[in-house]
Amino acid sequence: MTVGALPEWFEEIVDAAARIQGEDISQFLPPTDGSARESAVLMLFGEGPSGPDLLLTERSHTMRSHPGQVSFPGGRLDPGETVEEAALREAWEETGLDPAGVDVVGRLPALWIPFSNHAVVPVLAWWREPSPVTNRSVEEVHAVYRVPLSELTDPAHRIQVGFPSRKDWLTPAFLIGPEKDVILWGFTGGIINRFFTYLGWISEIPDAPIKELPEYMLQGRERNRP
């Protein structure tokens, strides 16, 4: 695939993605026996109304697993699909994104979600020609966000969240959305936190405010365990 000129800030992301190792992002890497179920997510960066941004979705609050969690568009591979094809297809199904305006430029290493045994490949892409996006699949998607990178890297929007059954456990998270009342945490929050740290865009904030997860997120808490 031929990719046009990329902005300097995004070239930094592409270069980092080519160097980064799986253990730089997560302690959970797919089993070497190939038994994990293959999935892909789309890490789509663009130039939005408020500057460089990242496309994220908020899952439906009534889903049986991970209700209300903020995530990259994505899902399991269909038979015969590549991870790139799956990531773009899922993004179209969830948000109405036009894949024709997207340039895939690389991948991050495959990561493992142990309790569901999914090997997830983040597909890195540039939004060359942005198209309208919305919660096209209302059964799966509550809302769609183009989150400015400046907001994700702003310490004022960095928090920590705990888990009701693990009072001693805290994980870095972000506040997003127009009112900054949507919590980005879990698998997707972890990828963003580790990757942005690798880029040198953010650093650890050990005294970041602690917030409780909203009740609708805890409906799937057995599957959301860290």
Secondary structure by P-SEA (a helix, b strand, c coil): cccccccaaaaaaaaaaacccccccccccccccccbbbbbbbbccccccccbbbbbbbccccccccccccccccccccccccaaaaaaaaaaaccccccccccccccccbbbbcccccbbbbbbbbccccccccccccccccccccccccccccccccbbbbbcccccbbbbbbbbccccccccccaaaaaaaaaaaaacccccccccbbbbcccccccccccccc
